[in-house]
Amino acid sequence: MSERIAIVTGGANGIGRAIALELAAAGGVVAVLDREAEAAAAVAAEIGGRSIALPLDVSDSEACRSTVAEVHRRFGRIDHLVNSAGSFIAAGQHATDADWDRILAVNVRGCATMVAAVAPLMAAGGGGAIVNIGSVSAKVAQAGRWTYNATKGAITTLTKCQALDLAADGIRVNVVQPGWVWTREVERAAGGDRERWEPVWGRYAMLRRLADPWEIARPTAFLLGEGASFITGAEIPVDGGYLALGPEGLGETAAFAGSD
Ligand SMILES: NC(=O)c1ccc[n+]([C@@H]2O[C@H](COP(=O)([O-])OP(=O)(O)OC[C@H]3O[C@@H](n4cnc5c(N)ncnc54)[C@H](O)[C@@H]3O)[C@@H](O)[C@H]2O)c1
């Protein structure tokens, strides 16, 4: 198989960083695109080889298009795109117009613009694969989170539309929906104390724990690869059983004997 060229937005930290490392470990070349230029450069340096870092705020559509063009100019092709960059603005009925404008521009328009920019270049190279990083928050109610959850729901629907429109060009598009992952946003919420909070938040998932970023990266790499050649337009929860849990939770209180 020829060397794969991948773009990972939000690749400087957390899940995006783990995906960049995973793709590189499989022999890929990665363009790490992130608004945190120094951290992105550190990931590219850690990967080594021909991988690069470029600064990008995905809410800047013109910058998305010119950065994708720059990656294509350098490598001559683009095989994979992962949209992991995301805003975590979580506000409910008191969300401001600025909150809405920002999170929609990053999470929804940013994802759409990146896919629109890479699609013709992937098509010219014979096809490709894209993974958008959604969330379990796309699927359920969570208190005070109109902004974040609405954009993750939009990413799910957007993914299906992208998959339909790009299928004829040999481009597959899927959305991965992580549950709680130990990255800096969660770490901040936990005050850095994983030992204290993992038993609490872990109970939201059947596996009774949080994920580490590599556990999202591996399924993402699978979806980009040949083994997933018949998977497109799919929502893939990578959530330790979060979405399969019902109101009865982990089952400690609801069990009763049935009768014939
Ligand atoms: N951590 C979780 O529990 C969790 C759960 C479900 C979904 N997610 C999703 O996973 C994705 C990655 O989150 P993470 O937990 O790795 O967070 P993170 O903060 O560790 O990494 C996010 C990266 O995206 C970059 N970024 C943010 N806004 C950007 C923008 N406008 N332009 C370019 N880069 C930008 C940041 O600089 C950072 O490097 C997000 O889309 C998030 O919504 C995370």
The ligand as an SDF file (V2000), in Angstrom:
LIG
                    3D

 44 48  0  0  0  0  0  0  0  0999 V2000
  -12.8200   14.5180   25.7300 N   0  0  0  0  0  0  0  0  0  0  0  0
  -14.0290   14.0410   25.6460 C   0  0  0  0  0  0  0  0  0  0  0  0
  -14.5760   13.5010   26.6440 O   0  0  0  0  0  0  0  0  0  0  0  0
  -14.7870   14.1080   24.3490 C   0  0  0  0  0  0  0  0  0  0  0  0
  -15.9750   13.3860   24.2630 C   0  0  0  0  0  0  0  0  0  0  0  0
  -16.7060   13.4060   23.0900 C   0  0  0  0  0  0  0  0  0  0  0  0
  -16.2410   14.1390   22.0130 C   0  0  0  0  0  0  0  0  0  0  0  0
  -15.0770   14.8530   22.1160 N   0  0  0  0  0  0  0  0  0  0  0  0
  -14.6590   15.6010   20.9430 C   0  0  0  0  0  0  0  0  0  0  0  0
  -13.3560   15.2290   20.5840 O   0  0  0  0  0  0  0  0  0  0  0  0
  -12.7210   16.3000   19.8700 C   0  0  0  0  0  0  0  0  0  0  0  0
  -11.3470   16.5380   20.4680 C   0  0  0  0  0  0  0  0  0  0  0  0
  -11.5020   16.9200   21.8240 O   0  0  0  0  0  0  0  0  0  0  0  0
  -10.3820   16.6220   22.9190 P   0  0  0  0  0  0  0  0  0  0  0  0
  -11.0930   16.0650   24.0910 O   0  0  0  0  0  0  0  0  0  0  0  0
   -9.2560   15.8890   22.2940 O   0  0  0  0  0  0  0  0  0  0  0  0
   -9.9680   18.1200   23.2950 O   0  0  0  0  0  0  0  0  0  0  0  0
   -8.5230   18.8300   23.3850 P   0  0  0  0  0  0  0  0  0  0  0  0
   -8.7730   20.1820   23.9410 O   0  0  0  0  0  0  0  0  0  0  0  0
   -7.5660   17.9410   24.0830 O   0  0  0  0  0  0  0  0  0  0  0  0
   -8.0940   18.9400   21.8740 O   0  0  0  0  0  0  0  0  0  0  0  0
   -8.8060   19.7530   20.9870 C   0  0  0  0  0  0  0  0  0  0  0  0
   -7.8320   20.3710   20.0000 C   0  0  0  0  0  0  0  0  0  0  0  0
   -8.5750   21.1240   19.0550 O   0  0  0  0  0  0  0  0  0  0  0  0
   -7.9400   22.3870   18.8890 C   0  0  0  0  0  0  0  0  0  0  0  0
   -8.9380   23.3680   18.4930 N   0  0  0  0  0  0  0  0  0  0  0  0
   -9.9820   23.8370   19.2160 C   0  0  0  0  0  0  0  0  0  0  0  0
  -10.6420   24.7620   18.5110 N   0  0  0  0  0  0  0  0  0  0  0  0
   -9.9980   24.8940   17.3220 C   0  0  0  0  0  0  0  0  0  0  0  0
  -10.2070   25.6790   16.1730 C   0  0  0  0  0  0  0  0  0  0  0  0
  -11.1950   26.5790   16.1260 N   0  0  0  0  0  0  0  0  0  0  0  0
   -9.3700   25.5190   15.1240 N   0  0  0  0  0  0  0  0  0  0  0  0
   -8.3570   24.6380   15.1700 C   0  0  0  0  0  0  0  0  0  0  0  0
   -8.0870   23.8840   16.2420 N   0  0  0  0  0  0  0  0  0  0  0  0
   -8.9100   24.0060   17.3080 C   0  0  0  0  0  0  0  0  0  0  0  0
   -7.3330   22.7040   20.2480 C   0  0  0  0  0  0  0  0  0  0  0  0
   -6.2940   23.6650   20.1420 O   0  0  0  0  0  0  0  0  0  0  0  0
   -6.8480   21.3280   20.6710 C   0  0  0  0  0  0  0  0  0  0  0  0
   -5.5410   21.0810   20.2160 O   0  0  0  0  0  0  0  0  0  0  0  0
  -13.6660   17.4900   19.9960 C   0  0  0  0  0  0  0  0  0  0  0  0
  -14.3920   17.6100   18.8010 O   0  0  0  0  0  0  0  0  0  0  0  0
  -14.5850   17.1030   21.1220 C   0  0  0  0  0  0  0  0  0  0  0  0
  -15.8440   17.7000   21.0180 O   0  0  0  0  0  0  0  0  0  0  0  0
  -14.3450   14.8470   23.2610 C   0  0  0  0  0  0  0  0  0  0  0  0
  1  2  1  0
  2  3  2  0
  2  4  1  0
  4  5  1  0
  4 44  2  0
  5  6  2  0
  6  7  1  0
  7  8  2  0
  8  9  1  0
  8 44  1  0
  9 10  1  0
  9 42  1  0
 10 11  1  0
 11 12  1  0
 11 40  1  0
 12 13  1  0
 13 14  1  0
 14 15  2  0
 14 16  1  0
 14 17  1  0
 17 18  1  0
 18 19  2  0
 18 20  1  0
 18 21  1  0
 21 22  1  0
 22 23  1  0
 23 24  1  0
 23 38  1  0
 24 25  1  0
 25 26  1  0
 25 36  1  0
 26 27  1  0
 26 35  1  0
 27 28  2  0
 28 29  1  0
 29 30  1  0
 29 35  2  0
 30 31  1  0
 30 32  2  0
 32 33  1  0
 33 34  2  0
 34 35  1  0
 36 37  1  0
 36 38  1  0
 38 39  1  0
 40 41  1  0
 40 42  1  0
 42 43  1  0
M  CHG  2   8   1  16  -1
M  END
$$$$
